[in-house]
């Protein structure tokens, strides 16, 4: 049986998807890094926004 369609979206918002161009662009714009750098961060460190923020800030030092 299919899952409850009314209970979607919450968990998804807490992650950054490397396969979604707009999410990669948003991460890149937010931390003033290139989209390629943003995508590499996601690939190396996962999709946790807190971890990505810490790692993106390290790139700017």
C-alpha positions as CSV (number, residue, x, y, z in Angstrom):
1,X,0.0,0.0,0.0
2,X,1.2,3.5,-0.8
3,X,2.4,5.9,1.9
4,X,0.3,8.7,3.2
5,X,0.7,11.5,0.6
6,X,-0.2,14.2,3.1
7,X,3.0,13.5,5.1
8,X,5.6,14.4,2.6
9,X,8.1,17.2,2.3
10,X,9.3,17.9,5.9
11,X,12.3,15.6,5.9
12,X,13.2,16.6,2.3
13,X,13.6,20.2,3.2
14,X,16.3,19.4,5.7
15,X,18.7,18.0,3.1
16,X,20.4,19.4,0.0
17,X,20.2,17.3,-3.2
18,X,23.2,17.3,-5.4
19,X,21.1,16.2,-8.3
20,X,18.8,19.3,-8.1
21,X,20.5,22.1,-10.0
22,X,18.6,24.8,-8.1
23,X,19.7,23.5,-4.8
24,X,23.3,23.4,-5.9
25,X,22.9,27.0,-7.2
26,X,21.3,28.1,-3.9
27,X,24.2,26.7,-1.9
28,X,26.7,28.3,-4.2
29,X,25.0,31.7,-4.1
30,X,24.5,31.6,-0.3
31,X,28.2,31.0,0.3
32,X,29.7,32.8,-2.7
33,X,31.3,29.6,-4.1
34,X,31.0,28.1,-7.6
35,X,28.3,25.6,-8.4
36,X,31.1,23.0,-9.0
37,X,32.5,23.6,-5.5
38,X,29.0,23.3,-4.1
39,X,28.4,20.0,-5.8
40,X,31.7,18.7,-4.6
41,X,30.9,19.6,-1.1
42,X,27.6,17.7,-1.3
43,X,29.4,14.7,-2.8
44,X,32.2,14.7,-0.1
45,X,30.2,15.7,3.0
46,X,26.7,14.5,2.4
47,X,23.5,16.5,2.3
48,X,23.3,17.9,5.8
49,X,22.9,21.7,5.6
50,X,24.8,22.3,8.8
51,X,27.8,20.3,7.6
52,X,27.7,21.9,4.2
53,X,27.6,25.4,5.8
54,X,30.7,24.7,7.9
55,X,32.6,23.2,4.9
56,X,31.6,26.1,2.6
57,X,32.8,28.7,5.1
58,X,36.2,26.9,5.2
59,X,36.5,27.4,1.5
60,X,36.2,31.2,1.9
61,X,39.0,31.5,4.5
